[in-house]
Amino acid sequence: MFNIVMPIFVSCILVAILAVGVAFAFFRAYTLAKERETEEFEKRLFMRERHIKRVKEMERK
């Protein structure tokens, strides 16, 4: 009985550890992608504000 149950138990633990590792990798990739997307959005917003300032300065002149 012990010879049958022990390998199954160990393999279940290993599969659980692997699943946690894969889930962490996907979560990390997702957060990095979101962070990169936010940085690009902020950069575009900054460039847009700079462009609007330039247009306003040109209108004054």
QUINOR-V29741 format. One record per run of one state. SS is the DSSP state (H for helix, E for strand, - for the rest). FROM is the first residue (numbers start at 1). LEN is the number of residues. Records with the same first field share a line. If there is no record, write none. Layout:
SS->FROM-LEN, FROM-LEN
//
This chain:
-->1-1, 61-1
H->2-59
//
